[in-house]
């Protein structure tokens, strides 16, 4: 799977706990690269971390 520069930035921002927009959260969660907790915390999945590591 390849992602574009903006998508990679979203994953980096999630990893660094930098605030991102609702649409960016939706993209990452729906793509399976992040999970959203009930308290609003967001974290990368193994797939999301693998994409960052490959960059």
VMD Tcl script that builds the backbone (N, CA, C; Angstrom):
set m [mol new atoms 165]
animate dup $m
set s [atomselect $m all]
$s set {name element resname resid chain x y z} {
  {N N UNK 1 A 0.841 -1.193 0.000}
  {CA C UNK 1 A 0.000 0.000 0.000}
  {C C UNK 1 A 0.876 1.242 0.000}
  {N N UNK 2 A 0.548 2.178 -0.827}
  {CA C UNK 2 A 1.262 3.450 -0.822}
  {C C UNK 2 A 0.290 4.557 -0.420}
  {N N UNK 3 A 0.829 5.537 0.243}
  {CA C UNK 3 A 0.037 6.688 0.646}
  {C C UNK 3 A 0.747 7.940 0.160}
  {N N UNK 4 A -0.016 9.017 0.019}
  {CA C UNK 4 A 0.599 10.254 -0.459}
  {C C UNK 4 A 1.211 11.040 0.703}
  {N N UNK 5 A 1.841 12.123 0.378}
  {CA C UNK 5 A 2.560 12.930 1.364}
  {C C UNK 5 A 1.634 13.440 2.466}
  {N N UNK 6 A 0.438 13.878 2.101}
  {CA C UNK 6 A -0.491 14.406 3.095}
  {C C UNK 6 A -0.968 13.291 4.029}
  {N N UNK 7 A -1.227 12.113 3.488}
  {CA C UNK 7 A -1.641 10.992 4.320}
  {C C UNK 7 A -0.518 10.582 5.272}
  {N N UNK 8 A 0.700 10.609 4.793}
  {CA C UNK 8 A 1.849 10.287 5.656}
  {C C UNK 8 A 1.954 11.318 6.783}
  {N N UNK 9 A 1.693 12.593 6.476}
  {CA C UNK 9 A 1.707 13.638 7.501}
  {C C UNK 9 A 0.649 13.363 8.567}
  {N N UNK 10 A -0.527 12.925 8.139}
  {CA C UNK 10 A -1.595 12.604 9.091}
  {C C UNK 10 A -1.129 11.506 10.047}
  {N N UNK 11 A -0.512 10.464 9.508}
  {CA C UNK 11 A -0.027 9.373 10.367}
  {C C UNK 11 A 1.061 9.863 11.306}
  {N N UNK 12 A 1.959 10.724 10.813}
  {CA C UNK 12 A 3.000 11.293 11.684}
  {C C UNK 12 A 2.376 12.131 12.793}
  {N N UNK 13 A 1.357 12.924 12.434}
  {CA C UNK 13 A 0.685 13.764 13.429}
  {C C UNK 13 A -0.007 12.922 14.494}
  {N N UNK 14 A -0.629 11.827 14.080}
  {CA C UNK 14 A -1.264 10.927 15.057}
  {C C UNK 14 A -0.197 10.371 15.991}
  {N N UNK 15 A 0.903 9.922 15.427}
  {CA C UNK 15 A 1.985 9.348 16.229}
  {C C UNK 15 A 2.556 10.365 17.213}
  {N N UNK 16 A 2.627 11.618 16.803}
  {CA C UNK 16 A 3.193 12.682 17.649}
  {C C UNK 16 A 2.136 13.351 18.528}
  {N N UNK 17 A 0.903 12.878 18.469}
  {CA C UNK 17 A -0.245 13.438 19.194}
  {C C UNK 17 A -0.506 14.906 18.849}
  {N N UNK 18 A -0.227 15.260 17.612}
  {CA C UNK 18 A -0.539 16.590 17.113}
  {C C UNK 18 A -2.007 16.607 16.684}
  {N N UNK 19 A -2.766 17.631 17.057}
  {CA C UNK 19 A -4.179 17.681 16.664}
  {C C UNK 19 A -4.352 17.642 15.138}
  {N N UNK 20 A -5.361 16.875 14.703}
  {CA C UNK 20 A -5.695 16.790 13.284}
  {C C UNK 20 A -7.201 16.976 13.133}
  {N N UNK 21 A -7.640 17.190 11.911}
  {CA C UNK 21 A -9.062 17.445 11.663}
  {C C UNK 21 A -9.884 16.169 11.752}
  {N N UNK 22 A -11.169 16.349 11.890}
  {CA C UNK 22 A -12.103 15.219 11.952}
  {C C UNK 22 A -12.042 14.380 10.680}
  {N N UNK 23 A -11.921 15.034 9.534}
  {CA C UNK 23 A -11.855 14.279 8.272}
  {C C UNK 23 A -10.565 13.472 8.176}
  {N N UNK 24 A -9.486 14.000 8.720}
  {CA C UNK 24 A -8.221 13.255 8.730}
  {C C UNK 24 A -8.313 12.047 9.668}
  {N N UNK 25 A -8.958 12.242 10.807}
  {CA C UNK 25 A -9.187 11.128 11.724}
  {C C UNK 25 A -10.021 10.059 11.036}
  {N N UNK 26 A -11.107 10.488 10.398}
  {CA C UNK 26 A -11.982 9.548 9.702}
  {C C UNK 26 A -11.220 8.751 8.661}
  {N N UNK 27 A -10.382 9.425 7.868}
  {CA C UNK 27 A -9.612 8.722 6.840}
  {C C UNK 27 A -8.717 7.662 7.477}
  {N N UNK 28 A -7.964 8.033 8.506}
  {CA C UNK 28 A -7.007 7.110 9.123}
  {C C UNK 28 A -7.711 5.909 9.756}
  {N N UNK 29 A -8.828 6.152 10.422}
  {CA C UNK 29 A -9.565 5.070 11.071}
  {C C UNK 29 A -10.202 4.165 10.006}
  {N N UNK 30 A -10.872 4.764 9.022}
  {CA C UNK 30 A -11.533 3.973 7.978}
  {C C UNK 30 A -10.544 3.183 7.134}
  {N N UNK 31 A -9.329 3.689 6.981}
  {CA C UNK 31 A -8.296 2.985 6.217}
  {C C UNK 31 A -7.641 1.883 7.047}
  {N N UNK 32 A -7.925 1.868 8.353}
  {CA C UNK 32 A -7.348 0.838 9.217}
  {C C UNK 32 A -5.966 1.189 9.737}
  {N N UNK 33 A -5.564 2.456 9.606}
  {CA C UNK 33 A -4.243 2.886 10.064}
  {C C UNK 33 A -4.249 3.449 11.467}
  {N N UNK 34 A -5.438 3.695 12.020}
  {CA C UNK 34 A -5.552 4.254 13.365}
  {C C UNK 34 A -6.809 3.722 14.032}
  {N N UNK 35 A -6.815 3.794 15.349}
  {CA C UNK 35 A -7.993 3.439 16.137}
  {C C UNK 35 A -8.338 4.613 17.034}
  {N N UNK 36 A -9.620 4.791 17.239}
  {CA C UNK 36 A -10.112 5.893 18.058}
  {C C UNK 36 A -10.749 5.311 19.311}
  {N N UNK 37 A -10.272 5.730 20.474}
  {CA C UNK 37 A -10.811 5.257 21.747}
  {C C UNK 37 A -12.063 6.053 22.117}
  {N N UNK 38 A -12.830 5.509 23.047}
  {CA C UNK 38 A -14.059 6.177 23.479}
  {C C UNK 38 A -13.787 7.562 24.046}
  {N N UNK 39 A -12.623 7.756 24.660}
  {CA C UNK 39 A -12.302 9.056 25.256}
  {C C UNK 39 A -11.741 10.045 24.242}
  {N N UNK 40 A -11.718 9.652 22.950}
  {CA C UNK 40 A -11.256 10.553 21.904}
  {C C UNK 40 A -9.792 10.414 21.551}
  {N N UNK 41 A -9.055 9.604 22.316}
  {CA C UNK 41 A -7.649 9.375 21.982}
  {C C UNK 41 A -7.557 8.593 20.679}
  {N N UNK 42 A -6.553 8.888 19.902}
  {CA C UNK 42 A -6.326 8.186 18.649}
  {C C UNK 42 A -4.900 7.643 18.656}
  {N N UNK 43 A -4.742 6.447 18.124}
  {CA C UNK 43 A -3.421 5.825 18.077}
  {C C UNK 43 A -3.301 5.052 16.775}
  {N N UNK 44 A -2.086 4.875 16.332}
  {CA C UNK 44 A -1.836 4.116 15.111}
  {C C UNK 44 A -2.011 2.625 15.352}
  {N N UNK 45 A -2.494 1.929 14.331}
  {CA C UNK 45 A -2.538 0.474 14.359}
  {C C UNK 45 A -1.177 -0.037 13.897}
  {N N UNK 46 A -0.998 -1.349 13.919}
  {CA C UNK 46 A 0.250 -1.930 13.418}
  {C C UNK 46 A 0.446 -1.561 11.944}
  {N N UNK 47 A -0.636 -1.552 11.189}
  {CA C UNK 47 A -0.543 -1.190 9.765}
  {C C UNK 47 A -0.088 0.261 9.603}
  {N N UNK 48 A -0.612 1.150 10.434}
  {CA C UNK 48 A -0.219 2.555 10.386}
  {C C UNK 48 A 1.241 2.738 10.756}
  {N N UNK 49 A 1.676 2.034 11.784}
  {CA C UNK 49 A 3.083 2.116 12.200}
  {C C UNK 49 A 4.006 1.555 11.125}
  {N N UNK 50 A 3.576 0.481 10.464}
  {CA C UNK 50 A 4.383 -0.115 9.408}
  {C C UNK 50 A 4.588 0.863 8.255}
  {N N UNK 51 A 3.538 1.613 7.915}
  {CA C UNK 51 A 3.671 2.606 6.843}
  {C C UNK 51 A 4.654 3.709 7.229}
  {N N UNK 52 A 4.608 4.156 8.469}
  {CA C UNK 52 A 5.549 5.182 8.919}
  {C C UNK 52 A 6.969 4.642 8.923}
  {N N UNK 53 A 7.152 3.422 9.374}
  {CA C UNK 53 A 8.478 2.820 9.432}
  {C C UNK 53 A 9.070 2.637 8.029}
  {N N UNK 54 A 8.209 2.395 7.050}
  {CA C UNK 54 A 8.675 2.175 5.679}
  {C C UNK 54 A 9.068 3.477 4.994}
  {N N UNK 55 A 8.642 4.587 5.562}
  {CA C UNK 55 A 8.886 5.889 4.907}
  {C C UNK 55 A 10.327 6.343 5.064}
}
mol reanalyze $m
mol bondsrecalc $m
mol representation Tube
mol addrep $m
